[in-house]
Each structure stands twice: as structure tokens, then as C-alpha cells.
Amino acid sequence: MTLKRRAFLGTGAAAMGTLAAPAVFAAGHGKPQVVVVGGGAGGATAARYIAKDSKGEVGVTLIEPTRQYYTCFFSNLYIGGFKEMGQLGHSYGGLAASGVNVVHDWATGVDRDSKTVALAGGGSVPYDKLILSPGIDFVEGAVEGWDLSAQNAMPHAYKGGSQTELLKAQLMAMPQGCTYAMVAPPNPYRCPPGPYERVSMVAHYLKANNPTAKIIIADPKAKFSKQALFEEGWADHYAGMIDWVGDDFGGGNVAVDADAMTLSIDGEVTNVDVCNVIPAMKAGHIATLAGVTDGNWAPVNAHDMSSKADADIYVLGDAAQQGDMPKSGYSANSQAKVCANAVRGALTGSKVFPAKFSNTCWSLIDTNNGVKVGATYEATEEKIAKVDGFISATGETAELRKTTYEESEGWYTGITADMFGA
Ligand SMILES: Cc1cc2nc3c(=O)[nH]c(=O)nc-3n(C[C@H](O)[C@H](O)[C@H](O)COP(=O)(O)OP(=O)(O)OC[C@H]3O[C@@H](n4cnc5c(N)ncnc54)[C@H](O)[C@@H]3O)c2cc1C
């Protein structure tokens, strides 16, 4: 009896020893496998860092339907005529060359019991750790009269690529003196200054090509990111052109009619020529299918971006409900590096560093007139918490604004190399 008990205790002690040691494991298929769903700012970065840093010890599969990723960041500059579409497109060849198994397909489901991801093209991919970075989808019924069937008549242009090109084509086809309308989204949403940078770029284009045209923004919010900076810039460069209708003035009570091309704000109907509807957002649908969302977003632990619903699933970028960071490409890239370090540590026993995050959001208001807002963050038990921040000031010199714009150019080159490899 005593011997048996000792043997049992011995086994237990050995097991505890194993638990205390780095958790190196693979679910019965050779080396540990990481599957990443979504090859954007979060997913491409995480896949590249795990493959690069694990030096072949971890298998990495990236599931991404598109062969060319068009960044949303700088897509407003394409609308304003500062960038070509080709400059925003990036292929996955560099990731494949650095050892990531790139599968061009949609992930259609996650079986958390068998730890597999189902593919639209058939079959499934097994994982030990799954990273979801699917970006955003739109909340159905968020804007009365609009759904995905209306997106060609009234584009959102809030996912990169064809929607951005469509919006620009519509802008260029606007008759002289007509109206461009934007329906802005409620918080929280992808890229807080994005709608207002876009309005600046639309105004820049119209000022040169269609100077009597007007812009209306219907906004469900009472205030918006970098508001003082944008309002100063609009007054200086686009006086009389932009009419922002915030929630106090009915900007949240909006309906659209894509057949009639009308926008109704608080019951007042206006004919519009372009209607850029950016609806309320939620985590990309695969996060819901995986069962890791609570409401519209996927709650995560701040120290490693693991899901609060499943310790073997991690959620990055826009889809994650993480705390204080804005939903930006910079944030997604920063979160991906923390996650990659933690996942590699969990799978191979490599050193895991304390989580630190940072973000900067640049916006272009007019030629060489760049502004920025940013912060650093740390992980707490509760959330990713802001440590300190900075923001451009109103009334800055033209020289400083030019430097800020040049900084953003450098950032774009840097982040895309960080995501896809040089
Ligand atoms: C107009 C605009 C301007 C912006 N400007 C800036 C900026 O200046 N700076 C900045 O930092 N951020 C900016 N952003 C925000 C930035 O684009 C996003 O925050 C960032 O892309 C989020 O990264 P992500 O990895 O969460 O999602 P994404 O980069 O969108 O990547 C998601 C990927 O997942 C894929 N995917 C989705 N579902 C599935 C599935 N089921 N199976 C497989 N793949 C799937 C998609 O195809 C996509 O490639 C801007 C956004 C917009 C719209």
C-alpha cells in the first residue's frame, strides 16, 4: 500500500516537474504547429516572427484568402492622389520564403476539441496554438437602409483593395458642385482618425478638381479622434467645404437609400452623389465561429493576447477586445510581436519577455501636413493599459508637419517589411 502510494506520489511529482518546466509539446504530429488565420497587420507579423525566431522548431501555417494584401493604412492617401494603388499591395512570397506555409483559402470553422481549422476549399489544418487576426466585419442593420448588397452603390472602403478603388472612382466621377457624404461609425472601430483623414483627402482632391463640391459627415459620435487638429486643418485648407453633423445635431439618426442615392439625417433627406457608409464594426466572423467573442469583440489576456475563452487561441488586432489600444495596424503589429514571443515560449520553452506595446496613428490633412497621436502601453491583469501618450499640437509650423508626414512614410516602409519580410 505504502509502495503504491509512493509510486503514485512519484508520478505526481514527476508530472508537476513537467508542468513547472517549459511546456514543450506537439499534439501527436511531430513539431508543434501554429496556425494563423488572417494575413494582415496582426497575422502576417505573428506568422513571420514565429517562423523566423523559432528557426524551424515550430511549424507555422498562415491561412489567408487573398494573394495580394492591400493595406488600409495609406489607402486615404491613394484617395487623395498621394499614392498609387500598386504601392499599397503586398504579396505573401516573402513569408513563404521565410518558412511560413501560406495557404490561400478561407478558414470556415474552428473545432476546439480536435484543435483543427476547417478550410473553405475542403480539409482542415491541425494546430497546437491558433492565432486569429481576421480584422473586422460589419454589424448587420447598423445603418438603416444599408447592407453588404448596397456596398457597390455606397462603398465602405474600410477593407483595403477593390472597395477603396471603387470609392476613388466614384469621387472622380462626381459632377461639379455635387455632394460627397460620409456616414461615420460609432466607437469602437478600426482606425479612429481614419474617417477624418479620409474626409481631408477627399477635400484635397475636390479642392483641385471640383472646388464647389460639398462634403457632409453624419457622425453618431459627439467628438472624434484628433478633432481639434482636423477642424483647424479643414478651416485653413478647405474652408466652407466640410459640414460635420455630430450626434448632438442628429448625426446618429441616419438612414440611407442606395437606389435613390439619398441620406437622411434626423429625418431631413438630402440627395447625394457619393455616399461612403462606414457601419458599426465587429470582430471578423471567424472569431465568432471559433466561439471566442463576447458581444462584438473577442476578449483577450493582455500579457500574451490569449483568448479569455480558450488558452490555446490568441486574438490579435482589430478583432480583439484588449483595453486601451486603438484598433490600428501599428497596434496589431505590436500585439503580434508580444503574442509571437509568448506562443514560441509556450511551445519551445524559449524566454518570454514582459509585454510592452506601442502605437502611433498619423494622418495627412493636406500636402506635407501630417499630424500624429500615439502612446505606449503595458499589460495588467485587467487589460492593455495606457502608460503615456503624445499628440500633435494645433498651430504647429509647416516644417514640423512635413517632418511628421515624412515619419509616417518611414513607418509605412518599416511596418510592411516587418509584416511580409523585405
Ligand atoms: C481608411 C483606413 C486607414 C487606416 N490607416 C491606418 C494608419 O494610418 N495606421 C494604422 O496603424 N492603421 C490604420 N488603419 C487600420 C488598420 O488597417 C487595421 O487596424 C489593421 O489592418 C488591423 O490588422 P488586423 O490584422 O486586425 O486585420 P487586417 O489587417 O484587416 O487583416 C485581416 C486579414 O484576415 C483575413 N481574413 C478574414 N477572415 C478570414 C478567414 N475567415 N479566413 C482567412 N483569412 C481571413 C483578411 O483577408 C485580411 O487579410 C486604417 C484603416 C482604414 C480603414
The ligand as an ORCA input file, in Angstrom:
! r2SCAN-3c Opt
* xyz 0 1
  C      -9.031     54.068    -44.210
  C      -8.154     53.404    -43.198
  C      -6.943     53.992    -42.856
  C      -6.135     53.391    -41.909
  N      -4.953     53.994    -41.598
  C      -4.168     53.459    -40.645
  C      -2.943     54.067    -40.299
  O      -2.559     55.108    -40.847
  N      -2.187     53.483    -39.344
  C      -2.549     52.333    -38.736
  O      -1.807     51.842    -37.901
  N      -3.721     51.711    -39.045
  C      -4.530     52.249    -39.977
  N      -5.701     51.626    -40.308
  C      -6.170     50.451    -39.524
  C      -5.525     49.137    -39.968
  O      -5.736     48.918    -41.341
  C      -6.134     47.981    -39.185
  O      -6.243     48.326    -37.829
  C      -5.251     46.744    -39.295
  O      -5.208     46.339    -40.646
  C      -5.766     45.631    -38.415
  O      -4.995     44.476    -38.582
  P      -5.693     43.042    -38.427
  O      -4.611     42.044    -38.556
  O      -6.571     43.042    -37.244
  O      -6.685     42.979    -39.683
  P      -6.385     43.098    -41.237
  O      -5.108     43.821    -41.489
  O      -7.617     43.605    -41.873
  O      -6.165     41.608    -41.691
  C      -7.198     40.673    -41.629
  C      -6.932     39.598    -42.663
  O      -7.707     38.460    -42.320
  C      -8.180     37.873    -43.490
  N      -9.348     37.068    -43.088
  C     -10.519     37.491    -42.569
  N     -11.328     36.453    -42.325
  C     -10.645     35.342    -42.685
  C     -10.954     33.954    -42.680
  N     -12.136     33.504    -42.261
  N     -10.021     33.090    -43.148
  C      -8.815     33.533    -43.573
  N      -8.472     34.841    -43.608
  C      -9.386     35.721    -43.171
  C      -8.478     39.044    -44.408
  O      -8.475     38.658    -45.773
  C      -7.351     40.006    -44.065
  O      -6.242     39.874    -44.945
  C      -6.527     52.186    -41.281
  C      -7.733     51.596    -41.647
  C      -8.540     52.195    -42.594
  C      -9.817     51.536    -42.984
*
